[in-house]
Amino acid sequence: MRLTRVVGAVSALALTAALALFGAGPAQAAAKAVAMSDATGYVALGDSYSAGVGAGSYDSGSGSCKRSTKAYPALWAAAHTPASFTFTACSGARTGDVLSGQIGALNGSTGLVSISIGGNDAGFSDTMSTCVFSDDSTCLDRIAQARDYIDGTLPGQLDRVYSAIGAKAPSAHVVVLGYPRFYRLDEGCAGLSDVKRSAINDAADAIDAVIAGRAAGHGFTYADPNTTFGGHELCSGDAWLHSLTWPVNESYHPTADGQSRGYLPVFTSAA
């Protein structure tokens, strides 16, 4: 039996015992557990990684936001049937877009919020394009610019977003998701040089560290996708991320497997 199952079983027994002590039996305990996890509204905020760009099966009503029915928020909502589900994540979103156009979906009855944000602020798309079409030196220079932004400017932008979420949905459990590393480095791989791939991974780790730190500072839960994407990076032979592809805006985004087998499990565990 896996340790997580043992811990879950012990926790369940402890909860049942505690509720019984205060006059609630197992049936009431189960009802309360359902009420806490699923009976409140769920709002999915964020950028293309939360919208599901790259997974296909896009909702035509979402237009250029390209929200996918195969994105982890939609998959979680379908499996858990929350009281309400509002999907506002949008391709290309930055922190300012969350503040101006997404958090209006939050209110006092929101019980669960998910969000991935910050990659577009840090120039993710431009950085990848530069590294794909330029030499090592130019790529490293662009990554250095992104790293400066991640370290110096992004923390304050994340704080503004996280503070706004806390103010709009004070009772919500907020799960902040990071970004997976892009490349496996111990395998031969055509295309980008080892130097570029290593620097790109380091930048992904840097933005995740900032996101995790600011999430913790606001009392939010950080969900690390590298725990599931490990072994499924580009160059792994079983990638859950697109390389350079068409449509081009799906490049370097999770596939349908990346959403269902990469993001969904870490979100489910954190939620």
N, C-alpha and C positions, 0 to 999 in steps of 0.2 A: 504494500500500500504506500502510495506517495505521501511524503510529509505533509503536503498541503491538505490532503484528504484527512489525515489524522488530526491536524489542527482544526480543520472545519468540523470534524465530528466532535472533538472536545468542546469547541465553541458552541456548537448546537446543544450539546448536553448541558453546558453551563447556563446557556440562555433559558433552556427549558426548566432547569432547577430553580433559577432565580425567579422566573415568572410564576412557577408553582408556589414558591415561598410567599409571593405577594398576591396569590389568589388567582393566577392565570394558568390554565392547563395547556397541554400540548397543542390543542386545536387553536386556542387563542394566541399562543406563541406563533404558530404558523401564520395566522391571519395578520398579526402585527408585522411579521417579517415581510409578508407580501406588501402590506401597506407602506412600509418603509422603503422598499426597493422599487416597486413598480407603480404604485397608485398615485404618484405625483407626476407633474409634467416634466418632460425631458426636452431640452433645447440644445441643438447641435450647432455650435458656432465655428468659425474659422476659415481656413484657406482651402486650396485645392486638395490637400491631403485629407482633409475631413469631408470635402464635397464628393470625393471619389473620382477625380479626374484620372484617367488611365484605366479605370475599371469597366468602362462601357455602360450600356443600359442607362442612358441619361434620361432624366425627366425632361420632356420637351418644354414643360412649363417653367423650368428653371433658367432657360435661355443660356446666356454666356457663362452663367455660374456653373453649369455642367454638374448638377447634383445627380449622383448615381444611386440607383436602387441597390447596387452592390457595394456601396460605401459602408464602412463600419457603423455609422449612426443609424442608417436605415435597417441594416441587418440586426442590430441590437434591439431596435424598436419593434421589429417584426417578431422577434423571439420573446420579448418581455412585455409587450402590450402595455406601455405606460398609459396613464390617464389621458395624456396628450403628447404629441410629438411635433416639434417645430424645427424644421431643417433650414437654417439660414446660411450655412457655410457656402463659400463662393470662390470659384477659381480666381486667382489673382489678388485675393483680399490681403490687405495690410492691416496693421493695428488700427489705423485711422478709420478704415472701412468697418471694422467691428464696432467701433464707438459710434459711428454715424449711421450705420445701416443695419446692424445685426442685433444689438443688445436690446432693442425695443421689444423683442420677443420675450424678454425675461420679466418676471413679476414675482410677487410674494408667494405664489403657489408653485413656482418652479422648484422641483426637487432634485433635478440632476442636470448638470451642464457639462458638455465636452467642448474642448477647443484645441486646435493646433494653429498657431500664428507666430509670425516673426521671420519666416524664411523669405518672404517677398520684401519685407522691410530691409533685410540684409542683402538684397540683390541676388537671390538664388539663381534666377533665370539667366541674368546677364553673366554671372560668374561661370555657370556651366557652359554657356555659349562661348565665352572667351577661352575657356580651357579646351573645349573641343576644337576650336578653329585657330588657335594660336600656339606658339611655342611654349616650352616649359617656363621660361622666364616671365613672359607676359601673363601666363596663367597664375604663377605664384604671386606676381604683383597684384593681380585682381583679387586673389584670395586674401592677401594681406590687407587690402582695403576693406573687404568684408569683415575680416577679423577685428579691425579697428572699430567698425560700426557695431559689431556684436558686443564688444567689450565696453564701448563708451556710450553708445546711444540707445541700443536696444533695451537694456534693463529699465530705463525710465519709461519707455513706450509700453513695455509689458506691465509695469506697475500701474499705469493709467488704465489699461484694459482690465486688469485683474481687480483693481479698486472699483471700477464701474460695475463689473459683474457682481462683486460682493454687495454693492449698494442696491442694485436692482433686484437681486435674488438672494436675500440674506440667509434664507434657510436652505439653500441648495448645496448639494455635494458637487464640487467642481473637480473635474478630471482634466488635467492639462497633458496633452500628448506631444512627445517630441518627434524628431525625424530620424529615420534609420540611416546608418552608414550606407554609402552607395556601392562600395567596391570591396570584393574579397581580394586581399593582397598576397596571399600565399599560393595563388594559382596564376599560370600564364594567361594573358588576356590580350587580344588584339585591340588596337585603338589607342586609348590614352596611355601615356607612359606611367611607369611605377611612381615617378616623382609627382605627377599630377594626381594620380589616384590616392596616394597617401595624403597629400595636402588637402584634397577634397574631403576625405574621411575625417581628418583632424578638424576641419572647419565645421563639419556636422557635429562632431563631439563638442566643440566649443559652444555652438548655439544651443545644444541640448543642455549643457551645464548651466548656461545662463537661464534658460527657460525653467529648468528644475529648481534652481536657486530662488528665482522670483516667485514661482508657484508655492514653494515651501514658505516663503516670507508672508504669503497671504493665507496660509492655512489650507491650500489646495493640494490635491493628490497629483503627483507626477506619474505618468505611465510611460515607461521606456520601451519603444518598439524594437530596440536592438535585442531584447530578450527573445523575441520570436523571429525577427528577420535574420539573425545570425545564421550563416550557412546558406542564405538565400539572397545574398547581395549580387550585384552584377559581377560577372566573371566566375560565379560559383558553379555554373552548370545547371542550376535550378533557381534562377533569379525570380524574385517576386517584385521586381522593379523593371520598368521599361528602360532600355538604353535609348539612343537617338532613334526616334520613330516618327511615324506619320499617323494621325495629325501631330504636328511638332509640339503642340502644347501638352501632349501626353508624355513627352520624353521625360525620363527621370522621375516618374511618378509610379506609385504602386499599381500593380496589376490587380485583377479581381482576386487572385490568390493572396496578394499582398494585403488587401483589405480584409478578406475573410479569415485568413490564416496568420496574418501578421498583426494588423491593427486590432481586429475584433477581440482576440483573446486577451490582449493586455488591457483593453478598455473594459471588458467584462470583469476581469479580475479587480480592476481599480474601482469600478462602479459599485 
